[in-house]
Amino acid sequence: MTEVADTTLQEAREAFERHSWRAAFDSFLQADAAAPLAPEDLERLGEAAWWTGRLADVIAAVERAYSGYLAAGQRSDAARAALRLAAELGHRHEHAVSTGWLRRAERLLADEPESRAQADLSRAHFNHALKRAEFDAALDHARRTYAIGERLGDADLMAMGLHDQGQVLVARGEVDEGMALIDEATVAAVNGELGAFATAIVYCNTINACRDLADYGRAGEWTDAAKRWCERQAIAGFPGMCRVRRAEIVRLRGAWPEAEQQARLATSELSGFYLDYAAEGFYQLGEIRLRVGDLAAAEEYFRQAREVGRDPQPGLALLRLAEGRAEAGAGMLRRALEDEGSPDRLGRARLLPAQVELAVAVADLETAHRAAAELEGIAETFGSPALVASADWAQGILLLAAGDHRAAATRASRARKLWQEVDVPYEVARSRVLLGRALGAAGEGESATVELEAALAIFERLGAEPDATATRRLLGPGEARVQPLQHVQTTFMFTDVVGSTQLIEAIGDEAWENLLRWHDEALRRVIEEHGGDVVKHTGDGFLVVFGAADAALAAAQAIQRALAEHRREHGFAPQVRVGVHAASGLRHGRDFSGAGVHAAARIAALAGEGEILASSETLAAATHRYVVSDRRSLKLKGISRDVTVATIDWH
């Protein structure tokens, strides 16, 4: 190896040690091009590729490491590489090949002394047993992993073995004992006592356990602790699969635009990587679109989730209910719950509330009763506040349908209080609606109105327009009656950060979140100064309405000037594109819909870095003259007629 190659290899190892994954990956590739890497360095190359989302490179590097170890007679190391390949290929749903690597590892280790690879094999068997709900076998494998780690003095193995034991105990209903072990292992992870890869495994599995138990408070605490660990280790963040769980928790906490942004990023990062998590990302996007009333987009995301391998329930069944096809939704949930491939009770607990709702909708109270009773039994076993709240809500729906209004109100009231404790606003609002309906049926009209108006305020804040509309109908005549769709003439503006995905990859998650926070504050300030009304946050941009075209164009120019000024003074600001379109739209509450909104969004999408693109309708509605260039006629997707646009000078 040449002196230059030696230097590059040393730089790669140093970058790896300080967790500079991209630099390590690039340097290992350069060194490998000069002279083939040793198996140990190929494993390091594979891990750097993993942290940067390159699964094909992970597999290629570890396959070569396996061959190198085998050629050198290092059977235990070769088996460890084989087990890594089995795991990664399993995540990509190449199950036959994954099983082949697992069997090869077993044969290699058959006569080998105790080693890290034996513990890795034990963890592989643990995962298979846990998926099949073979809890005794899974617990034996987890204890063996811990014992090997203890004898070898390997903190990573001890933490993972401890954590695995906790998962089994939680799965069979011993929640307090199991979560105590999980918390202990996670302390070791985020306290910097473990390697980076082991920390990622323990952290992500902890969030999974919290999600299964609906323990969102604990999940939030560990996410904050993991962020601090990332900062200490100079790691931008965990790969996209952890982002998916974060998106779900953020969605449940009511920050839907942020959750949507996180889920979109995750599905982009995980394409071809960890397919189960990618599918969950698509599912979360479907849930958000369903709640805001965008049924077509929800249908598409649920379709993508199914294609990647996730049964899109209960979301798809609830979508059918929203479409007025309750029978179809009820059938979907019945089949999902009859699927013996999903034996875990916590998984069923995520489906049962929707089954109660749909069964009541089709007047199948017998099915609703069975589902509500099963859910209550699960809540009694696992005991988390959110599961108890879910069971109370389901019983409340059933009792209301059966005519027992007082009992329904009691259950709904308890569900509301428990959902408030875990800070899940959408579920709080739904429980308030149920309570209002029950109180109204019991003759307590004034109390019912209080609950329904409180629910309506939450739905409007979240942007849950279908629920808001339904709640207005329940309120009937008065200040909160159903608001008819209003045709209004206005000027729409869409803003968007150009190349946000690449920017996140370049600067890391934490820096991106700080940058996005600054961007949001800066743009909102300019928009408010020009009389704009922010309708919604779209992830890394805004939909804004203005009363006049001049105000919209002046705001767009001011945004670009403010960003340019920040670049001159501070060296950087994100590139933002802006689309402006004067048109009529349908207003419902605070939200807008209609062809005008779609045209404005598509005009913005066609703008380039730092560009303001305005329609001819906008220029015609403006009273001032603007310097324009590159006037052209465009065919916009979903818009029947061509639209003429021009670039607005802002310099």
ZIUR-V934476 format. One record per residue. N is the residue number from 1. RES is the residue in three letters. SS is DSSP state (H for helix, E for strand, L for the rest). OMEGA is omega in whole degrees, -180 to 180 (999 if undefined). Layout:
n: (N;N)
res: (RES;RES)
ss: (SS;SS)
omega: (OMEGA;OMEGA)
This chain:
n: (1;2;3;4;5;6;7;8;9;10;11;12;13;14;15;16;17;18;19;20;21;22;23;24;25;26;27;28;29;30;31;32;33;34;35;36;37;38;39;40;41;42;43;44;45;46;47;48;49;50;51;52;53;54;55;56;57;58;59;60;61;62;63;64;65;66;67;68;69;70;71;72;73;74;75;76;77;78;79;80;81;82;83;84;85;86;87;88;89;90;91;92;93;94;95;96;97;98;99;100;101;102;103;104;105;106;107;108;109;110;111;112;113;114;115;116;117;118;119;120;121;122;123;124;125;126;127;128;129;130;131;132;133;134;135;136;137;138;139;140;141;142;143;144;145;146;147;148;149;150;151;152;153;154;155;156;157;158;159;160;161;162;163;164;165;166;167;168;169;170;171;172;173;174;175;176;177;178;179;180;181;182;183;184;185;186;187;188;189;190;191;192;193;194;195;196;197;198;199;200;201;202;203;204;205;206;207;208;209;210;211;212;213;214;215;216;217;218;219;220;221;222;223;224;225;226;227;228;229;230;231;232;233;234;235;236;237;238;239;240;241;242;243;244;245;246;247;248;249;250;251;252;253;254;255;256;257;258;259;260;261;262;263;264;265;266;267;268;269;270;271;272;273;274;275;276;277;278;279;280;281;282;283;284;285;286;287;288;289;290;291;292;293;294;295;296;297;298;299;300;301;302;303;304;305;306;307;308;309;310;311;312;313;314;315;316;317;318;319;320;321;322;323;324;325;326;327;328;329;330;331;332;333;334;335;336;337;338;339;340;341;342;343;344;345;346;347;348;349;350;351;352;353;354;355;356;357;358;359;360;361;362;363;364;365;366;367;368;369;370;371;372;373;374;375;376;377;378;379;380;381;382;383;384;385;386;387;388;389;390;391;392;393;394;395;396;397;398;399;400;401;402;403;404;405;406;407;408;409;410;411;412;413;414;415;416;417;418;419;420;421;422;423;424;425;426;427;428;429;430;431;432;433;434;435;436;437;438;439;440;441;442;443;444;445;446;447;448;449;450;451;452;453;454;455;456;457;458;459;460;461;462;463;464;465;466;467;468;469;470;471;472;473;474;475;476;477;478;479;480;481;482;483;484;485;486;487;488;489;490;491;492;493;494;495;496;497;498;499;500;501;502;503;504;505;506;507;508;509;510;511;512;513;514;515;516;517;518;519;520;521;522;523;524;525;526;527;528;529;530;531;532;533;534;535;536;537;538;539;540;541;542;543;544;545;546;547;548;549;550;551;552;553;554;555;556;557;558;559;560;561;562;563;564;565;566;567;568;569;570;571;572;573;574;575;576;577;578;579;580;581;582;583;584;585;586;587;588;589;590;591;592;593;594;595;596;597;598;599;600;601;602;603;604;605;606;607;608;609;610;611;612;613;614;615;616;617;618;619;620;621;622;623;624;625;626;627;628;629;630;631;632;633;634;635;636;637;638;639;640;641;642;643;644;645;646;647;648;649;650;651)
res: (MET;THR;GLU;VAL;ALA;ASP;THR;THR;LEU;GLN;GLU;ALA;ARG;GLU;ALA;PHE;GLU;ARG;HIS;SER;TRP;ARG;ALA;ALA;PHE;ASP;SER;PHE;LEU;GLN;ALA;ASP;ALA;ALA;ALA;PRO;LEU;ALA;PRO;GLU;ASP;LEU;GLU;ARG;LEU;GLY;GLU;ALA;ALA;TRP;TRP;THR;GLY;ARG;LEU;ALA;ASP;VAL;ILE;ALA;ALA;VAL;GLU;ARG;ALA;TYR;SER;GLY;TYR;LEU;ALA;ALA;GLY;GLN;ARG;SER;ASP;ALA;ALA;ARG;ALA;ALA;LEU;ARG;LEU;ALA;ALA;GLU;LEU;GLY;HIS;ARG;HIS;GLU;HIS;ALA;VAL;SER;THR;GLY;TRP;LEU;ARG;ARG;ALA;GLU;ARG;LEU;LEU;ALA;ASP;GLU;PRO;GLU;SER;ARG;ALA;GLN;ALA;ASP;LEU;SER;ARG;ALA;HIS;PHE;ASN;HIS;ALA;LEU;LYS;ARG;ALA;GLU;PHE;ASP;ALA;ALA;LEU;ASP;HIS;ALA;ARG;ARG;THR;TYR;ALA;ILE;GLY;GLU;ARG;LEU;GLY;ASP;ALA;ASP;LEU;MET;ALA;MET;GLY;LEU;HIS;ASP;GLN;GLY;GLN;VAL;LEU;VAL;ALA;ARG;GLY;GLU;VAL;ASP;GLU;GLY;MET;ALA;LEU;ILE;ASP;GLU;ALA;THR;VAL;ALA;ALA;VAL;ASN;GLY;GLU;LEU;GLY;ALA;PHE;ALA;THR;ALA;ILE;VAL;TYR;CYS;ASN;THR;ILE;ASN;ALA;CYS;ARG;ASP;LEU;ALA;ASP;TYR;GLY;ARG;ALA;GLY;GLU;TRP;THR;ASP;ALA;ALA;LYS;ARG;TRP;CYS;GLU;ARG;GLN;ALA;ILE;ALA;GLY;PHE;PRO;GLY;MET;CYS;ARG;VAL;ARG;ARG;ALA;GLU;ILE;VAL;ARG;LEU;ARG;GLY;ALA;TRP;PRO;GLU;ALA;GLU;GLN;GLN;ALA;ARG;LEU;ALA;THR;SER;GLU;LEU;SER;GLY;PHE;TYR;LEU;ASP;TYR;ALA;ALA;GLU;GLY;PHE;TYR;GLN;LEU;GLY;GLU;ILE;ARG;LEU;ARG;VAL;GLY;ASP;LEU;ALA;ALA;ALA;GLU;GLU;TYR;PHE;ARG;GLN;ALA;ARG;GLU;VAL;GLY;ARG;ASP;PRO;GLN;PRO;GLY;LEU;ALA;LEU;LEU;ARG;LEU;ALA;GLU;GLY;ARG;ALA;GLU;ALA;GLY;ALA;GLY;MET;LEU;ARG;ARG;ALA;LEU;GLU;ASP;GLU;GLY;SER;PRO;ASP;ARG;LEU;GLY;ARG;ALA;ARG;LEU;LEU;PRO;ALA;GLN;VAL;GLU;LEU;ALA;VAL;ALA;VAL;ALA;ASP;LEU;GLU;THR;ALA;HIS;ARG;ALA;ALA;ALA;GLU;LEU;GLU;GLY;ILE;ALA;GLU;THR;PHE;GLY;SER;PRO;ALA;LEU;VAL;ALA;SER;ALA;ASP;TRP;ALA;GLN;GLY;ILE;LEU;LEU;LEU;ALA;ALA;GLY;ASP;HIS;ARG;ALA;ALA;ALA;THR;ARG;ALA;SER;ARG;ALA;ARG;LYS;LEU;TRP;GLN;GLU;VAL;ASP;VAL;PRO;TYR;GLU;VAL;ALA;ARG;SER;ARG;VAL;LEU;LEU;GLY;ARG;ALA;LEU;GLY;ALA;ALA;GLY;GLU;GLY;GLU;SER;ALA;THR;VAL;GLU;LEU;GLU;ALA;ALA;LEU;ALA;ILE;PHE;GLU;ARG;LEU;GLY;ALA;GLU;PRO;ASP;ALA;THR;ALA;THR;ARG;ARG;LEU;LEU;GLY;PRO;GLY;GLU;ALA;ARG;VAL;GLN;PRO;LEU;GLN;HIS;VAL;GLN;THR;THR;PHE;MET;PHE;THR;ASP;VAL;VAL;GLY;SER;THR;GLN;LEU;ILE;GLU;ALA;ILE;GLY;ASP;GLU;ALA;TRP;GLU;ASN;LEU;LEU;ARG;TRP;HIS;ASP;GLU;ALA;LEU;ARG;ARG;VAL;ILE;GLU;GLU;HIS;GLY;GLY;ASP;VAL;VAL;LYS;HIS;THR;GLY;ASP;GLY;PHE;LEU;VAL;VAL;PHE;GLY;ALA;ALA;ASP;ALA;ALA;LEU;ALA;ALA;ALA;GLN;ALA;ILE;GLN;ARG;ALA;LEU;ALA;GLU;HIS;ARG;ARG;GLU;HIS;GLY;PHE;ALA;PRO;GLN;VAL;ARG;VAL;GLY;VAL;HIS;ALA;ALA;SER;GLY;LEU;ARG;HIS;GLY;ARG;ASP;PHE;SER;GLY;ALA;GLY;VAL;HIS;ALA;ALA;ALA;ARG;ILE;ALA;ALA;LEU;ALA;GLY;GLU;GLY;GLU;ILE;LEU;ALA;SER;SER;GLU;THR;LEU;ALA;ALA;ALA;THR;HIS;ARG;TYR;VAL;VAL;SER;ASP;ARG;ARG;SER;LEU;LYS;LEU;LYS;GLY;ILE;SER;ARG;ASP;VAL;THR;VAL;ALA;THR;ILE;ASP;TRP;HIS)
ss: (L;L;H;H;H;H;H;H;H;H;H;H;H;H;H;H;H;L;L;L;H;H;H;H;H;H;H;H;H;H;H;H;H;H;L;L;L;L;H;H;H;H;H;H;H;H;H;H;H;H;H;L;L;L;H;H;H;H;H;H;H;H;H;H;H;H;H;H;H;H;H;L;L;L;H;H;H;H;H;H;H;H;H;H;H;H;H;H;H;H;H;L;L;L;H;H;H;H;H;H;H;H;H;H;H;H;H;H;H;L;L;L;L;L;L;H;H;H;H;H;H;H;H;H;H;H;H;H;H;H;H;L;L;L;H;H;H;H;H;H;H;H;H;H;H;H;H;H;H;H;H;H;L;L;H;H;H;H;H;H;H;H;H;H;H;H;H;H;H;H;H;L;L;L;H;H;H;H;H;H;H;H;H;H;H;H;H;H;H;H;L;L;L;L;L;H;H;H;H;H;H;H;H;H;H;H;H;H;H;H;H;H;L;L;L;H;H;H;H;H;H;H;H;H;H;H;H;H;H;H;H;H;H;L;L;L;L;L;L;H;H;H;H;H;H;H;H;H;H;H;H;H;L;L;L;H;H;H;H;H;H;H;H;H;H;H;H;H;H;H;L;L;L;L;H;H;H;H;H;H;H;H;H;H;H;H;H;H;H;H;H;H;L;L;H;H;H;H;H;H;H;H;H;H;H;H;H;H;L;L;L;L;L;L;H;H;H;H;H;H;H;H;L;L;L;H;H;H;H;H;H;H;H;H;H;H;H;H;L;L;L;L;L;L;H;H;H;H;H;H;H;H;H;H;H;H;H;H;H;H;H;L;L;L;H;H;H;H;H;H;H;H;H;H;H;H;H;H;H;H;H;H;L;L;H;H;H;H;H;H;H;H;H;H;H;H;H;H;H;H;H;L;L;L;H;H;H;H;H;H;H;H;H;H;H;H;H;H;H;H;H;L;L;L;H;H;H;H;H;H;H;H;H;H;H;H;H;H;H;H;H;L;L;L;H;H;H;H;H;H;H;H;H;H;H;H;H;H;H;H;H;H;L;L;H;H;H;H;H;H;H;H;H;H;H;L;L;L;L;L;L;L;L;L;L;E;E;E;E;E;E;E;E;E;E;E;E;L;L;H;H;H;H;H;H;H;H;L;H;H;H;H;H;H;H;H;H;H;H;H;H;H;H;H;H;H;H;H;H;L;L;L;E;E;E;E;E;L;L;L;L;E;E;E;E;E;L;L;H;H;H;H;H;H;H;H;H;H;H;H;H;H;H;H;H;H;H;H;H;H;L;L;L;L;L;E;E;E;E;E;E;E;E;E;E;E;E;E;L;L;E;E;E;L;H;H;H;H;H;H;H;H;H;H;H;H;L;L;L;L;L;E;E;E;E;H;H;H;H;H;H;L;L;L;L;L;L;E;E;E;E;E;E;E;L;L;L;L;L;L;L;L;E;E;E;E;E;E;L;L;L)
omega: (-179;179;179;179;177;180;180;180;179;177;179;-179;179;177;179;-178;180;175;172;-166;-178;178;179;-180;-178;-178;177;178;179;180;-180;178;180;179;-177;-179;172;-178;-179;179;175;176;177;177;179;180;177;177;179;-178;179;171;-179;-174;180;179;175;-176;-180;-178;-177;174;179;177;178;-179;180;179;-178;180;-179;180;-180;-171;-179;178;178;179;178;177;179;179;176;178;178;-179;-176;179;174;177;-180;177;173;-166;180;180;178;179;178;178;178;179;178;178;179;-180;-180;-175;-173;-176;-177;176;-178;-176;175;-179;177;177;177;177;178;179;177;177;177;-178;179;-179;-179;178;-180;-179;175;-167;180;179;180;180;177;180;180;179;178;177;-179;-178;178;179;180;-179;-180;-176;-176;-177;180;-178;-180;-179;-179;176;177;-179;179;176;179;179;-179;-179;178;-177;-180;170;178;-167;-176;-180;-178;-179;176;178;180;179;-180;179;-177;173;179;-178;-174;176;176;-179;-176;173;-175;-177;178;178;180;-180;-177;-179;-177;178;176;179;177;180;178;180;-179;180;-174;180;-171;177;179;179;179;180;-179;176;177;179;179;176;180;177;179;-179;180;-176;-178;176;-176;-179;178;178;-168;-177;177;178;179;-180;178;179;-180;-179;179;177;-179;178;173;179;-172;178;178;179;180;179;-180;-179;178;178;-178;-179;177;-178;-171;180;-178;-175;179;-168;179;-180;175;178;179;176;177;-180;179;177;177;178;-178;-180;177;-177;-180;176;178;-171;180;179;178;178;-179;-180;177;176;180;177;179;-179;-178;172;180;174;-172;179;9;-174;-177;178;178;174;178;176;179;178;-177;-179;-174;180;179;179;179;178;179;-178;177;180;-180;-178;176;-178;-178;175;-180;-172;-171;-175;180;175;178;-179;177;-179;-170;179;178;178;177;-178;-178;178;176;-179;180;177;177;-174;178;177;179;180;-180;-178;-180;179;179;-180;179;177;178;179;178;-179;-172;165;-180;-178;-178;178;178;178;179;178;178;180;180;178;179;177;-178;-179;178;179;-179;177;179;-169;-179;179;178;179;179;180;-179;179;179;178;180;-179;-180;177;177;180;-178;173;177;-167;-179;179;174;-178;179;178;176;177;179;179;178;179;-178;179;178;179;179;177;180;-173;-177;178;178;-180;178;-178;-178;179;176;178;-179;179;179;-179;-179;179;-179;-172;179;-172;178;178;179;180;179;-180;176;178;179;179;176;-176;180;-175;-175;-179;-180;180;180;175;-179;172;-179;174;-176;175;-179;173;170;172;-177;174;-178;175;-176;-179;178;180;177;-179;-176;-172;180;-174;-174;180;179;-180;177;179;-179;178;178;180;-178;-179;-178;-178;179;180;180;-179;-180;179;-178;174;179;179;180;180;180;173;-174;180;175;178;-176;161;-175;173;179;178;-178;180;-180;180;180;-179;178;178;179;179;-180;177;-178;179;179;178;179;179;179;177;-179;-175;-172;174;-179;166;-178;175;-176;173;-176;173;-178;-178;175;-176;173;178;177;180;174;-172;178;-173;179;174;179;-176;-179;178;-180;179;180;180;-178;175;179;-178;-180;180;179;179;176;-176;170;-180;-176;179;177;177;178;-179;179;-179;-178;178;178;176;-179;175;-177;178;175;177;-180;179;-174;171;-178;-180;178;179;-171;-177;176;179;178;-179;177;176;-180;178;180;-175;999)
